[in-house]
Every structure is written in structure tokens, then in C-alpha cells.
Amino acid sequence: MKKEYVYNGLLVNVLATVIAVPVIFVMIYGYELMNSIDSFFPTFLESLEGKLVSIKVFYVVSIFLGILIHEFLHGVIFAFYAENGLKDVKFGFNVKACAPYAHCKSAICKNQYIFALVMPGLVLGIIPAIWSLFYSNILIYSWSILFVISALGDFLILIRMIGLDQETLILDHPKKVGFIIASN
């Protein structure tokens, strides 16, 4: 029996925004503690002050590219586990949501799906955040905060998987935010 575990797109945005607020505060407070600074935002703005325009443009372009890389990472992991590899992965752009996406057309095991969900948040968010804490790089840290936040939708899908059996086959939902149980 197939069962859908989906979110309304608007609900995902609202929930992610609500979750983002404490995540931002915790990450900023962590940076302030680790680097003995009084306030994150003035330090961030000072780090941009006097920089060449090319640095600022690079920062904005890297955020845009990071969004594409986020979906590419989902797709690569999906392809690794999908029955027909990359042929089972569809990349696209949702005009209504104004967002790129990666969709896996074949069912994969729960743990494989979880790995595909968390990889972008780890690679683009958590790992750069940890690195920048140790090297006091506020630009990379602010960049990593954005990518932790961009992974919150993936985190919400992950929460829906709690309690599912490890052997469950998961099918990425082709139209909605979420997944379908292909088999138990």
C-alpha cells in the first residue's frame, strides 16, 4: 500500500522560517562565543567594508551557485542509489516556488534517501560553519548559515521519516514536497 508523506509548499516555507529564527540566533551566538566578539552583524558588515566590489559580487554569485550545488548534491546521491543511475534523476526549476529541484524517479531505501536529504546541509552548511569557527572567517560563516537554513525543508522531510522501518522503500514525490512509501 502506498502512502504519501507530503507537506503543503506554503507550510514548508512557514515552518522553515519559524525554525530558522532560533537556528540563526544559535549559530550567531556560537560564532560570537568562539571568536570573542561582541556583536556578529557589525563585525560582518565591517568585514565587507573596504572590500573590492568583486569580493561582494563573488559572495552573491557563490550563494546562487550554492543553491544549484545543493540540488546537484541531492541528484548525485539519488543517482548513486537509483535503479538506473542518473537516468532516474530529474533536475528542474519550479517556477511557482522560484526554486531549482532534483527529483528521483525510482524508489530507494530509507537510509539512502536520508543520506540524499542531509548531504547538502552538511557539505554547504555544517562543515563550512565548523571550519569558519576555527578560522574566524565571518564571511564563510554567514554563507554557511544561509545553507543551513536552505536545508531546513530537507530536515522537515527527514522528520516525517521518523518511525519508518529501515527497509522501507521511499519514492521521492514527483509533484509535492515529500515522499511516498513504495513498500514496507
C-alpha positions in Angstrom: 0.0 0.0 0.0 1.4 3.4 -1.0 1.1 6.2 1.5 2.1 9.9 0.9 4.0 11.9 3.4 3.8 15.4 2.0 3.8 19.0 3.1 2.0 21.9 1.6 4.6 24.1 0.0 3.5 27.2 1.9 3.5 25.3 5.1 7.1 24.2 4.5 8.1 27.9 4.0 6.3 28.9 7.2 7.8 26.1 9.3 11.3 26.6 7.9 11.0 30.4 8.7 9.9 29.6 12.2 12.7 27.1 12.7 15.2 29.4 11.0 14.9 32.2 13.6 16.3 30.1 16.6 18.9 28.4 14.3 20.2 31.8 13.2 20.4 33.1 16.8 22.2 29.9 18.0 24.7 30.0 15.1 25.4 33.7 15.5 25.8 33.3 19.3 28.1 30.4 18.7 30.3 32.4 16.4 30.4 35.3 18.9 31.4 32.9 21.7 34.0 31.1 19.7 35.6 34.2 18.3 35.2 36.5 21.4 33.4 39.3 19.5 30.7 41.5 21.0 28.3 41.5 18.0 28.1 39.5 14.8 26.4 41.9 12.5 28.7 44.9 12.9 31.7 42.5 12.6 30.1 41.0 9.4 29.5 44.5 7.9 33.0 45.6 8.9 34.4 42.5 7.1 32.7 43.7 3.9 33.8 47.3 4.4 36.6 48.4 2.1 36.4 45.1 0.1 36.5 45.3 -3.6 33.2 45.1 -5.4 34.4 41.9 -7.0 34.5 40.2 -3.5 30.9 41.3 -2.9 29.9 40.1 -6.3 31.7 36.8 -5.7 29.9 36.4 -2.4 26.5 36.9 -4.1 27.4 34.6 -7.0 28.7 31.9 -4.7 25.3 31.9 -2.9 23.5 31.5 -6.2 25.9 28.7 -7.2 25.5 27.1 -3.8 21.8 26.8 -4.4 22.4 24.9 -7.6 25.1 22.8 -5.9 22.6 22.0 -3.1 20.3 20.4 -5.7 23.2 18.8 -7.6 24.3 17.0 -4.4 20.7 15.6 -3.9 20.8 14.4 -7.5 24.2 12.8 -7.3 23.3 10.8 -4.2 19.9 9.9 -5.8 21.8 8.7 -8.9 24.2 6.6 -6.9 21.4 4.6 -5.4 18.7 4.8 -8.1 18.0 1.7 -10.2 19.0 3.4 -13.4 21.5 5.9 -12.1 21.4 9.4 -13.5 18.6 8.4 -15.9 16.3 8.2 -12.8 17.1 11.7 -11.7 15.3 14.8 -13.0 16.7 18.3 -12.4 14.4 21.2 -13.0 13.1 24.6 -11.9 9.8 25.1 -10.2 8.6 28.5 -11.5 5.8 28.9 -8.8 8.2 28.2 -6.0 11.1 30.0 -7.8 13.4 27.2 -6.9 15.5 24.5 -8.6 14.9 20.9 -7.7 16.3 17.4 -8.0 13.8 14.5 -8.2 14.5 10.8 -8.0 12.1 8.7 -10.2 12.9 5.3 -8.6 12.4 4.1 -5.1 15.4 3.9 -2.8 15.9 2.6 0.8 15.1 4.9 3.7 18.7 5.3 4.8 19.8 6.1 1.2 17.0 8.8 1.0 18.1 10.2 4.3 21.7 10.4 3.1 20.5 12.3 -0.1 18.5 14.7 2.2 21.2 15.6 4.6 24.2 15.8 2.3 23.7 19.4 1.0 23.1 20.7 4.5 26.3 19.0 5.7 28.5 20.0 2.7 27.3 23.5 2.3 26.2 24.4 5.8 27.5 22.4 8.8 31.1 21.7 7.5 31.8 25.3 6.3 30.3 26.6 9.6 32.6 24.4 11.7 35.7 25.3 9.6 34.9 29.0 9.7 34.5 28.9 13.5 38.1 27.6 13.9 39.5 30.0 11.3 37.4 33.0 12.3 36.1 33.6 8.8 32.8 35.5 9.3 32.1 35.7 5.5 32.1 31.9 5.2 30.2 31.5 8.4 27.4 33.9 7.3 27.3 31.9 4.0 27.1 28.6 5.9 24.1 30.0 7.9 22.2 30.6 4.7 22.9 27.0 3.6 21.9 25.5 7.0 18.6 27.5 6.6 18.2 26.3 3.0 18.4 22.7 4.2 15.5 23.1 6.7 13.0 21.9 4.2 15.0 18.7 3.8 15.1 18.5 7.6 11.3 18.7 7.7 11.1 15.8 5.3 13.5 13.9 7.4 11.3 14.4 10.5 8.4 12.8 8.6 10.6 9.6 8.2 10.9 9.0 12.0 9.4 5.7 12.9 9.6 4.2 9.4 11.2 0.8 9.2 14.8 0.8 7.9 13.8 -1.5 5.0 11.1 0.9 3.8 11.5 1.9 0.1 11.0 5.6 -0.4 9.8 7.2 -3.6 10.5 10.9 -4.0 7.2 12.7 -4.6 7.1 13.8 -8.2 4.9 16.9 -7.6 4.8 17.8 -3.9 7.3 18.4 -1.1 7.7 15.0 0.5 7.8 11.3 -0.4 5.7 8.2 -1.0 6.2 4.8 0.8 6.8 2.4 -2.1 6.9 -0.7 0.1 7.4 -1.7 3.7 
